[in-house]
Amino acid sequence: MDFPTLPPHPFETVPAGEAAQIAEIADLTRKLLQQRYPGSMARRGVHPKDHGCVEATLTVNADIPSAYRQGIFATPGKSYKTWVRFSNATALVQADVDAKGAASSRGIALKVMNVEGETLLDAPGGKTQDFLMINLPMFAFADVAEYLELTRSQFANNDNLGPFFTPPFSDAKKRTLGIVGKIAATPMGNPVESQYFSASPFLLGENLAVKYSVKPRNPGNTPVPANPGPSYLREALKKTLDPKTGQAVVFDFLVQRRATNALPIEDATAVWPEDIAPFEAVATLVIQPQDFDNPLRATECEHLVFTPWHSLREHRPLGGINRLRLAAYIASSKYRLQSREPTAFPKDPYAPPTAG
């Protein structure tokens, strides 16, 4: 399968051999989906379990700094209908915490509708602006080469990561283990009470590199239940957004500007220190109470395709992990959607969200 590519941006440094590594990961992604879902409808290659897809509105702040008025943030006060999907990062659909109480990485994906301007992908869903984030400010793998090692191990061991995390450990694997430990020890009682981070960098306009984050106005401290059900995060989200008793949830959409060239572009495990590169608010995401836990919404949600490459040119993804995501997400979504019956989707999933 051929994948679209772009010439490297001046901010990027592409390692020798990366294109072949990306092609191998894309091929393994398809094989992993075949292995996980033989003879059945495939789920997403990553983040297959959602806690809910909800309608929201993203509004550009009236006082957005002029340097950030690029792409979808160009017009102060402009609002966009937006899909928001909350998820677990585990490769398979499973309980929100394991038998030992360890958590997986959690995710939030925004699909901003009806964007105007030149987009990077000419494909279904490409006329949207997607933002994908996780609940830690770093990825567990620095680059494509490290992720290829993981993917090979996943495929060879039927998604059992035990062999991958067996000594001896390289320095890179020790770092990965440390990040995985942070993920496992990061409890979440409710998906709307956590801050989420893009972890990888993006352009903002032509000359700024940034990272993104969404941070709840009221973080809350809902505890993980003493005996959590397998989908306790969905239940918490339903309670928060109950149409009769719930309340609106507000996130600040933040930009972290790369203040110095010393802040890495190619290392996705690197955190940009906030004392050097503080987050600044540029927009507001509002989720009103709603009924999202129904078959129609579940079907619409499953058909949505999220990738950071559904993007305006002003928000182009940067760095090796993002270059990998271009190919890997296309491979995953094509296999996933081709494995389904055409009649499974009752409406255009790229239309603006509908009530219910």
Secondary structure, DSSP 8 states (H G I E B T S, - for coil): ---------TT----TTHHHHHHHHHHHHHHHHHHHSTTS----SS---EEEEEEEEEEE-TT--GGG--GGGSSTT-EEEEEEEEEE--SS---SB-TT--B--EEEEEEE-S--S-BS--STTTTSEEEEEESSSS-S--SHHHHHHHHHHHHHTTT--TTTT-SS--HHHHHHHHHHHHHHT---S-GGGS-EE--S-EEETTTEEEEEEEEESS-------SS--TTHHHHHHHHHT-TTT---EEEEEEEEE--STTS-SS-TT----TTTS-EEEEEEEEE------SHHHHHHHHH----TTSSBGGG-B-SHHHHHHHHHHHHHHHHHHHTS-GGG--S-TTS-----
